[in-house]
């Protein structure tokens, strides 16, 4: 990220250990803080909410006989779950360790302990019977907990709630797909998507697809970047936009470069809309929601969710698939949004029946009937909302999506024609019952195929709650001509008409005018302090046309109008075309001609003379960057590409023929294309390097390795673990089992350029793979000054910046 100076360090859990709050406890009385017992002022959260129980009982999300089991499960802590990175180099080793070691260890605790989730493809997802708090507090689980922390930090596993893993599975992502995660932070689902496109990639090659991970909040974008950096991919672009206004990078079809790129606008094969929501499906891991919960949380985000979903369908290619998901149980956020999407899109979009996919996954059909509650009053239709003066309740919240009752000339009410819903008068059906005091209001049951939606409830599989709907785009979206709606959230109908006109789309579903694409009056602000899969309620922003705008509103309007041109406060994306430097790098490392070089390197510094880091991007990302330039830099890119080379600033680095060293992130991709600066090390020497970080040449055990290192040029080199003392080849034969590290060859020593946590991980993997016994090591004298100097070169895995 731009705008930050100095070096950044890897963010680790230990940095927050002292300040980490226990969300399962709350302060009861601040005056007791001076007492002798420091725990006296802590008390468990009260895991109950009368309004919550009344609301969901009335909605009928579970059968009456299941209610007690449902509530009992919600009041328990969520078991810890994680997913093994299927594209990781050590995936097989990790799976064996989980099956042979930790499963048996945890079973010794007297419980089921640890099991793989049968519904996840390849059994890469695992769930324990212990919560995260239990893993931290139970000393007998210490080794397993340390294993989870270390492997998660490296990227070999991802700690993620079980139901949160489900939405990407229904996207059916392939390695050639262009995918966008519209509300991506904190990044666990984005990481899962990256696993999918990289899973079948050959060593030294990249998939032809790509992932765009977007989030509205800059701070959460940093969290997203840190999460996805563990993947070390050149097929990812992280952007910072409001999801409902994500730019399409629309370029004129007759542009001179249109034929070369093969696309005139940025469209996607798959779209993931895991939208902001009230988050009451995460009560088991965020119990403070019990106290905060209210019906207004869901009502307040409905319009924003609808706008994001519609924008996602606009960005979706014809024939593509979009998944809409929330971690909420509220039908106003779920089935109501799906119903309105189907009404707006007509025959151009289909709600997909995926009941045959993932057959071992327990799911429930979507609701066909629901009501809306606002300020203590139940509303069965939008007509009820008008009667009670509920201007904040919009028609799309109800099964029909329209005002159902009109007044005739004689003053009597009569039902009107409803699209996508059946009208049931109270007394003729037990669905949609209303308060008796309201005098027999009209209840609704949708005739849309909402049973194709999927609901996941906690007590079915001991998980959190989730909602998923899968859409298939059959044709271009229709032109949406939305007239002025007197029932809009705007108190002033004229202003509401102006905002609604901004929803007009052309035949391709693109915005007619970017200036008209302003925020709907019913849209709510997306807050920045959302936890994973848990989003607090949002505040509605209402603006009168005659009221003077505040300074913040003016600044916000100015930012939205900045569609074209460079983004302030963000480092630019610049193609690196310094032929002298690139030629020197290519010759020094002996990089083959088969490795794509032209227009695949970028920097985040407009001053290319003083570039510190060079990033590599895949062919698909390169095309998107070029399209973005031609479209006026509409994308606000916060992170892009794979850090491949970094300038060495030490004294010896300046004297090297090539001042740019290979980043540990880029080494796996580049190694199979290198022919120079490579040396094979025996397991003993390789282990010594990882343990001591720097070794003088005379202390190297293997004579052949010592001679090879002495012939290498001063500067960066690659040390490859010689498997089983077999003969080495030059250039090396690289496969998925190859273990290599970047080192710096000095005048008298060899220093490792790998982070300590990576060194520890490699040591453990080598010990397991080769069953190496701990042996007495030679007296290796380490040059402390050299270690200190070269430790500055260790890769930082924070956001890319110059």
C-alpha positions, 0 to 999 in steps of 0.5 A, spaced: 500 500 500 502 507 498 502 512 503 506 508 508 514 509 509 519 504 512 519 497 512 513 493 514 513 487 518 509 480 518 503 481 522 502 475 527 498 473 532 503 475 538 502 482 536 495 482 539 496 477 544 496 482 550 490 486 547 486 480 544 479 481 547 475 475 550 468 476 546 465 470 551 466 475 557 463 482 558 465 487 563 459 487 569 461 493 573 467 497 572 468 499 579 470 492 581 476 493 577 480 495 584 478 489 587 483 484 589 480 478 585 481 481 578 476 476 575 471 479 579 469 484 574 468 479 568 462 475 567 459 471 561 455 474 556 448 473 557 446 468 550 439 470 550 435 475 546 427 475 547 426 479 541 430 474 537 427 468 539 420 471 538 422 474 531 425 467 528 419 463 531 414 467 527 418 466 521 418 459 522 426 458 520 425 451 523 420 446 525 417 448 532 419 441 535 426 443 533 426 450 536 429 447 543 435 444 539 436 450 535 437 455 541 441 450 545 446 449 539 446 457 538 448 458 545 454 453 545 461 455 542 463 454 535 468 448 534 474 450 530 475 448 523 480 449 518 482 447 511 488 444 508 491 448 502 490 443 496 495 447 492 501 447 497 507 443 496 506 440 503 499 438 502 500 430 502 505 431 508 500 435 512 494 430 511 498 425 513 500 428 519 493 430 521 490 423 520 496 419 523 498 424 529 493 429 531 487 425 530 489 420 535 492 425 540 485 429 540 481 422 541 486 421 547 482 427 550 476 423 551 472 426 545 471 425 537 477 430 537 478 431 530 475 429 523 475 431 516 468 434 513 465 429 509 462 434 504 468 438 502 472 435 496 478 431 497 477 431 505 481 438 505 476 441 510 477 439 518 473 440 524 475 439 531 470 438 537 474 444 541 473 451 540 478 456 539 478 458 546 479 451 548 485 450 544 488 456 547 487 455 554 487 447 554 495 445 555 494 438 553 492 441 546 498 446 546 502 442 540 496 442 536 494 449 537 501 451 535 501 447 529 495 451 527 498 457 528 504 456 524 501 453 518 496 458 518 501 463 518 505 460 512 499 459 508 499 451 508 492 451 512 487 456 513 483 457 519 476 458 517 469 457 519 466 450 516 460 454 513 464 459 510 467 454 506 461 452 502 459 458 498 466 458 493 464 450 492 458 452 489 461 457 484 464 451 480 471 455 479 476 452 473 483 454 472 481 459 466 475 463 469 475 470 471 473 471 478 471 477 482 469 476 490 466 483 491 466 483 498 472 479 500 475 481 506 478 478 510 480 474 505 478 466 507 474 465 501 478 469 496 484 464 498 479 458 497 478 461 490 486 462 489 486 454 491 481 452 486 485 456 480 492 453 482 490 446 484 492 443 477 497 448 475 504 445 473 510 447 476 513 453 473 506 455 470 500 459 472 493 458 470 490 462 465 484 465 470 485 470 475 481 473 481 479 480 483 478 481 490 475 487 492 473 491 499 470 497 500 474 499 507 482 500 506 484 497 513 480 491 511 483 491 504 490 490 508 487 484 512 485 481 505 492 483 502 496 479 508 491 473 508 492 472 500 500 474 500 500 467 503 498 464 497 504 467 493 500 468 486 501 472 480 493 471 478 490 476 484 488 483 484 486 487 490 481 493 489 478 498 494 471 500 491 464 500 493 461 493 491 455 496 488 459 501 484 465 496 482 467 499 475 467 495 469 473 498 465 468 499 459 473 501 453 470 503 446 469 497 442 472 501 436 478 503 440 485 501 436 487 496 442 480 493 443 482 487 438 489 486 441 486 485 448 480 481 446 475 484 451 472 491 451 470 491 458 472 487 465 467 481 465 467 475 470 465 468 469 464 467 476 462 472 481 461 471 489 457 476 493 458 474 500 454 481 502 454 485 508 449 482 513 446 483 520 451 476 522 446 473 526 448 466 523 455 467 527 452 468 534 456 462 536 463 465 535 461 472 536 456 472 542 456 479 543 451 479 537 446 477 542 446 483 546 446 488 540 441 484 535 435 487 533 430 487 527 433 493 524 440 490 523 437 486 517 432 492 515 438 497 514 442 492 510 437 490 505 437 495 499 445 495 500 445 487 499 440 488 493 444 493 489 451 489 490 447 483 488 445 486 481 452 489 480 454 482 481 450 480 475 451 486 471 459 484 471 457 477 470 458 474 463 452 471 459 453 463 461 456 465 468 454 463 475 454 468 481 453 465 488 449 470 493 451 468 500 450 471 507 451 469 514 444 471 517 438 467 518 433 473 516 429 472 510 429 480 509 436 479 507 436 472 504 429 470 500 427 477 499 433 479 496 433 473 491 426 474 490 427 481 487 433 479 483 429 474 479 423 480 478 428 485 476 432 480 471 426 476 469 428 470 464 435 473 463 437 470 470 435 463 473 435 460 480 439 454 480 437 448 483 444 445 486 441 440 490 445 434 487 451 437 488 455 436 494 450 430 496 453 429 503 452 437 505 446 437 509 441 443 507 434 446 508 430 449 502 429 457 502 423 460 505 417 461 501 413 466 506 415 471 511 414 477 514 417 484 516 417 487 523 419 494 524 419 498 531 415 492 534 409 491 529 409 485 524 408 487 517 405 482 512 405 486 506 408 493 503 400 495 504 401 494 512 407 498 512 404 504 508 398 504 513 403 504 519 407 509 516 413 505 515 417 509 510 423 505 511 420 499 509 421 498 501 416 493 497 422 488 495 422 486 503 416 482 501 415 476 497 411 479 492 415 486 492 410 490 490 404 494 493 399 489 494 392 493 495 389 499 492 383 503 494 377 503 489 373 509 488 368 506 493 373 506 498 373 499 499 380 495 498 381 490 493 387 486 491 391 487 485 395 483 480 401 480 483 407 478 480 411 472 483 407 471 489 400 468 491 395 473 495 392 469 501 387 472 506 388 471 513 384 465 515 385 461 508 392 460 510 396 459 516 402 462 512 404 469 514 399 470 519 399 477 522 397 480 529 390 480 530 389 487 532 391 489 525 384 486 523 386 481 518 391 483 513 393 480 506 399 475 507 403 473 501 407 466 499 412 467 493 410 463 487 418 464 485 422 457 486 425 460 492 426 452 495 432 452 490 436 457 495 439 453 501 439 454 508 444 452 513 442 451 520 447 450 526 444 444 529 444 440 523 452 439 522 454 443 529 456 449 525 454 456 524 448 459 520 448 461 513 444 462 506 446 461 499 443 462 492 446 460 486 444 464 479 445 462 472 446 468 467 442 466 461 442 472 457 443 480 458 440 483 463 433 487 461 433 495 461 431 497 468 426 503 468 425 504 475 420 510 476 419 515 482 417 511 488 413 514 493 415 509 498 422 510 497 426 511 503 427 518 501 423 523 505 423 527 498 420 523 492 423 528 487 430 526 490 428 519 490 426 519 483 433 522 481 436 517 485 432 511 482 434 513 475 441 512 476 439 504 476 437 505 468 442 500 464 443 499 457 442 492 453 448 489 456 446 491 463 452 496 464 451 503 467 448 508 462 451 514 466 457 513 471 455 520 474 447 518 474 450 511 478 449 515 485 447 511 491 440 509 492 437 513 497 435 506 501 443 504 501 446 504 507 454 505 509 458 499 509 462 499 516 469 498 516 470 494 523 466 487 520 469 481 523 469 475 518 462 473 516 459 477 521 457 484 519 454 489 524 448 493 522 449 499 518 446 506 518 441 509 513 444 515 510 438 520 508 439 526 504 434 532 503 436 535 496 435 542 499 439 541 505 446 543 505 451 538 504 457 537 510 464 537 508 464 529 509 458 529 504 462 533 499 468 529 499 464 523 498 461 526 492 468 528 489 471 521 490 465 518 487 466 523 481 473 521 480 472 515 475 477 517 471 485 518 472 489 516 477 487 515 485 490 519 490 493 516 496 495 509 492 501 507 489 501 507 481 501 501 477 507 502 472 509 497 467 517 496 468 520 496 462 527 498 464 531 493 459 538 494 462 536 491 468 531 486 466 537 483 461 542 483 467 537 479 471 535 475 465 543 473 464 545 473 471 540 467 473 540 464 466 532 465 465 530 461 459 526 464 453 520 460 455 519 464 461 514 470 459 518 477 460 515 482 456 510 486 459 509 482 465 513 486 470 510 492 474 512 496 480 508 501 485 513 506 484 513 512 478 520 513 479 523 507 475 530 509 476 529 507 484 525 501 484 526 497 490 521 491 488 519 488 481 512 484 481 510 479 476 503 478 473 500 473 469 497 474 462 490 474 465 492 480 470 496 483 464 490 484 460 486 487 465 491 492 467 492 494 460 484 495 459 484 499 466 489 504 463 485 504 456 479 505 460 482 511 464 484 507 470 478 506 473 480 500 478 483 503 484 488 497 485 491 496 492 495 490 491 497 486 485 502 481 482 507 476 485 513 479 488 519 476 484 525 481 485 527 485 490 533 490 490 539 488 495 541 494 499 547 491 503 554 493 502 555 486 498 549 487 494 551 493 491 558 490 489 554 484 486 553 483 478 546 483 479 543 488 485 536 484 485 535 478 489 529 473 488 524 473 492 522 467 496 515 468 494 517 468 486 522 462 487 517 457 486 515 460 479 522 462 477 526 456 479 524 451 473 526 456 468 533 458 471 539 455 469 545 459 473 546 461 480 543 454 483 547 449 487 544 442 490 545 441 498 545 435 502 540 434 507 545 435 512 548 442 509 541 444 508 538 443 515 544 447 517 543 453 513 536 453 516 538 452 523 544 457 523 542 462 517 549 463 515 555 458 514 562 460 512 564 456 506 569 451 510 564 449 515 560 446 509 559 439 510 559 436 503 565 437 499 561 437 492 556 443 495 562 447 497 565 447 491 559 448 487 558 454 491 565 457 491 564 457 483 557 461 483 557 469 482 557 474 488 550 475 490 543 471 490 543 464 489 538 458 490 540 452 494 536 446 492 535 440 497 538 434 494 533 428 495 536 422 497 543 424 495 541 423 488 545 426 482 544 433 481 542 436 474 544 443 471 539 446 470 535 442 476 529 438 474 523 441 478 517 438 481 512 439 486 516 435 491 522 440 490 525 444 496 529 450 495 531 456 498 534 463 496 540 465 499 546 470 498 553 468 497 558 473 500 565 473 499 566 468 505 559 465 507 552 463 505 546 466 508 539 464 508 534 469 506 528 466 508 523 468 514 524 465 521 517 461 521 519 459 514 525 456 516 522 452 522 517 450 517 522 447 512 526 444 518 520 440 520 518 438 514 525 435 512 525 431 519 518 428 517 520 427 510 527 424 511 526 421 518 533 425 519 535 423 526 538 429 531 545 428 530 551 432 533 553 438 528 560 440 526 562 446 530 559 451 525 562 458 526 557 464 524 559 471 522 554 475 526 555 481 523 553 477 516 547 474 519 545 481 522 546 484 515 543 479 511 537 478 516 535 485 513 533 482 506 528 477 509 522 477 505 516 481 508 509 479 506 506 485 508 502 489 502 507 491 496 509 498 496 515 502 494 
